[in-house]
């Protein structure tokens, strides 16, 4: 038994070969390498989503509030 969620992924031959080579190079299992690379990809995806949101919010005429004021309102103080 494990507390980690199992995910089945089907990779084409080129992807599998690259993944196996990277795992061998880094002396780790193929599944550990896949998890590491998936983590990197999710970080990049998060950066993209946040950058898109920031561009949308970066507009002329918006009202800015100080950082501490925002957090006081968020925390209900």
Beta strands, then each sheet from edge to edge (+ up, - down):
end
